[in-house]
Amino acid sequence: MGRKFEVRKVAMAKTMAMKSKIYSRFGKEIYMVAKAGGTNPDSNLSLKHLIDRAKKAQVPADVIKRNIQKAEKGVGEDFMPNRYEGFGPGGAAIIIDTLTDNLNRTVSEVRNCFTKVGCKMGVSGSVEHGYSHLCHVTLKGMGEEEVLETLLMADIDILELEEVDSLIEIEGNGFDLDKIQDALKEADDSIEIIDAEKGWYPSVFVELDETSKEDFEKMMDLLNDLEDVQEIFHNAKDL
């Protein structure tokens, strides 16, 4: 496996404007997770892992704290998750996850991104069937056999497990990401989790010609500019 797994989650350039959007997106998710499961990370493990991800993305501590406090006081907006799917330039299959307080606004804005590059948004399920929801965890401080035994004892199925350059790389069901981390930390709190992510991974990639690449990149810029967009997954090769 090595590092061959490559989530097709659109990376955002680290400009100040893009950083601000990343902070906003994490802030929304932290608020919703804290509101749903409680504001104490020790008892709300989903919140704990989300905070860890936010810190790795260099989200400032005050952004994290502010959104937890909003959830505690119940003063924030109610955001609804929604998914949009469609085929973009060159037939690239695209999944767009959003959190919004206004579904009508969001669907109109996302549809407009497809329209501006001559494409159409699809119906629910038109793209997702070609993806698998997976998670990947990279850690050090524990051997391959010990990791396998720990996860089996925790009744967690894994798809792949490999040791590469003294690091253990795990591929599992995307919905099991928190369970995998918790089981490993419970077995040995001294281990270091280098990376932990989940996403939608395509079964087939498409290669775009130069014209389609330009239109595709334009579409990604348009989508990333939308405040309600949380994550974008696609199957365009090398993009």
Buried (B, 14 or more C-beta within 10 A) or exposed (E): EEEEBEBBBBEBEEEEEBBEBBBBBBBBBBBBBBBEBBBEBEEBBBBBBBBBBBEEEEBEEEBBEBBBBBBBEEEBEEBEEBBBBBBBBBEBBBBBBBBBEEEEEBBEBBBEBBEEBEBEBBEEEEBBEBBBBBBBBBBEBBEEEBBBEBBEEBEBEBEEBEEEEEBBBBBBBBEBBBBBBBBBBEBEEEBEBBEBBBBBBBEEBBEBEEEBBEBBBBBBEBBBEBBBBBBBBBBBBEB
